[in-house]
């Protein structure tokens, strides 16, 4: 999968999970990896990029005597999901067009 395309998909996945509620890195990997391959080493640069663009915010909270970094979506992040979904609808239309053309050319 082309890296820019994959990056957009992973951004959308992270934001979608956070739209359900705040979470932390390991849990995000578990939630997302059910649908697309992602590792912690892939996730953390995404989280930093989304934080830098104000699409999510970070806070720490104690868990079992240790501080854990949590992430929550912002209004800008919710707006980005809406934008990504709109772009995705366009990609689906293009995919359907290509499928149709390929099927018709093989008849």
Buried (B, 14 or more C-beta within 10 A) or exposed (E): EEEEEBBBBBBBBBBBBBEEEBBBBEBBBEBBBEEEEBEEEBBBEBBEBBBEEEBBBBEEEEEEEEEBEBBBBBEBBBEBBEEBEEEEEEEEEEEEEEEEEEEEEEE
